[in-house]
């Protein structure tokens, strides 16, 4: 019973994604302003970060697609075994 209550509290305390995104944006703005970096240097810096995020997103999507395809193949094989 106590575990269920703690689990419920944990799920209630999770921040919504939109709140996390807004907080991250504000932190990035604040860090950029505090860094003193010249605004001309921001574009290439942000482009590099964006390209890194894009590459990671592609990598994650490929890994998830591969895991899904393996799962489908395994389920099909299991279903054939059960029906025989």
Secondary structure by P-SEA (a helix, b strand, c coil): caaaaaaaaaaaacccaaaaaaaaaaaaaaaaaaacccccaaaaaaaaaaaaaaaaaaaaaaaaaaaaaaaaaaaaaaaaaaac
